[in-house]
């Protein structure tokens, strides 16, 4: 949306809100993290796998589809762990829902990221995560959520 966009009342339009589902794929005391490609917005920062919830999809359906597209796995989507709404400084906002994933089938392969790796929860703060994920990273590293 361009900066000059307005709603029907002449007020500036609200920044776009994207709805996203993300996975905390667990393996023992480790979680799968993904690094964005350098050609993407916020390139080379780390995130959890997942993506945009499309119209007509539940968050769980969207996450199942995204994990198949990004990693080639059929995941069993577990419970909602937390939900975060983050407003970016440059405009725009994201509503993130994080789900636990403890079971999946298929051989995991990196299809879209610069790299994917398993990281111990306590080591997560050492990675440069997207701003929207940083509060979650602190909570995961301190053992508050999982």
C-alpha positions in Angstrom: 0.0 0.0 0.0 1.5 3.4 -0.9 1.9 6.0 1.8 -0.7 8.3 0.2 -3.6 5.7 0.6 -6.6 6.9 2.4 -9.8 5.3 3.6 -13.3 6.6 2.5 -13.3 9.2 5.3 -10.2 11.0 4.1 -8.0 9.6 7.0 -4.8 7.7 6.2 -5.5 4.0 5.7 -4.4 1.7 8.4 -1.2 -0.3 7.6 -1.9 -3.8 6.2 -2.2 -6.5 8.8 -0.9 -9.9 7.7 -2.0 -13.1 9.4 0.7 -15.7 9.8 1.0 -19.2 11.2 4.4 -20.5 12.3 5.7 -23.8 13.7 7.8 -24.5 16.7 9.0 -27.9 15.3 10.5 -29.6 18.3 13.1 -32.4 18.6 14.1 -33.0 22.2 15.4 -29.7 23.5 15.9 -28.3 20.1 13.7 -26.3 17.7 14.0 -25.9 13.9 14.9 -22.4 12.8 15.2 -20.9 9.3 17.3 -18.1 7.9 15.7 -15.9 5.2 17.4 -15.6 1.9 19.4 -12.4 1.2 17.0 -11.3 -1.5 13.9 -11.4 0.8 12.8 -8.5 3.0 14.7 -8.6 6.3 17.1 -10.9 4.5 19.5 -13.2 6.5 17.4 -12.9 9.7 16.2 -16.0 11.4 12.5 -17.0 11.8 10.4 -20.1 12.4 8.9 -21.9 9.4 5.4 -21.0 8.3 3.7 -18.3 6.4 0.7 -16.3 5.4 -2.8 -17.6 6.2 -4.8 -17.5 2.9 -8.5 -16.6 2.7 -10.6 -19.6 3.7 -7.8 -21.4 5.6 -7.6 -22.0 9.3 -4.2 -21.2 10.8 -3.6 -24.9 11.2 -4.4 -25.6 7.5 -2.2 -22.7 6.4 0.7 -24.0 8.6 0.3 -27.6 7.3 0.4 -26.2 3.7 3.4 -23.9 4.4 5.5 -26.7 6.0 4.8 -29.0 3.0 5.9 -26.1 0.6 8.9 -25.0 2.6 10.3 -28.2 4.0 8.5 -31.1 2.2 7.0 -32.5 5.4 3.5 -33.6 6.4 3.2 -32.2 9.9 0.8 -32.9 12.7 -0.1 -29.4 14.0 -0.2 -29.4 17.8 -1.6 -26.8 20.2 -1.3 -23.0 19.9 1.6 -21.9 22.0 1.3 -18.2 21.8 -0.1 -15.4 19.6 1.8 -12.1 18.9 0.8 -8.9 17.1 3.8 -6.8 16.0 3.7 -3.4 14.4 6.8 -2.7 12.2 8.4 0.7 12.3 8.2 1.1 8.5 4.4 0.5 8.6 2.5 -2.7 8.4 1.8 -5.2 11.1 1.8 -9.0 11.5 -0.5 -11.2 13.6 1.6 -14.4 14.4 0.2 -17.6 15.7 2.8 -20.1 16.9 1.9 -23.8 17.0 3.9 -26.7 18.5 4.8 -29.4 16.0 6.2 -32.6 17.5 5.4 -35.1 14.8 5.9 -35.1 11.0 6.5 -37.5 8.2 8.7 -37.2 5.1 12.3 -36.3 4.6 12.8 -32.7 5.6 14.5 -30.6 2.9 15.2 -26.9 2.7 13.2 -25.6 -0.3 13.1 -21.8 0.3 15.5 -20.6 3.0 19.1 -19.6 3.0 19.6 -22.3 5.6 17.6 -24.4 8.2 19.0 -25.8 11.4 18.2 -27.3 14.8 19.0 -25.0 17.7 18.8 -25.6 21.4 16.2 -23.4 23.1 18.8 -21.7 25.3 20.9 -20.8 22.3 18.1 -19.0 20.4 19.1 -15.5 21.6 22.5 -15.9 19.8 20.6 -15.7 16.4 19.5 -12.5 14.7 15.7 -13.2 14.7 13.0 -11.0 13.0 11.8 -8.3 15.4 8.4 -9.8 15.7 9.9 -13.0 17.1 12.3 -11.5 19.7 10.0 -11.6 22.7 9.1 -15.2 22.0 12.8 -16.0 21.7 13.4 -14.7 25.2 10.5 -16.8 26.6 11.6 -20.0 24.8 15.2 -19.6 25.9 14.2 -19.1 29.5 11.9 -22.2 29.5 8.7 -20.3 29.9 6.7 -21.8 27.0 7.8 -25.3 26.1 
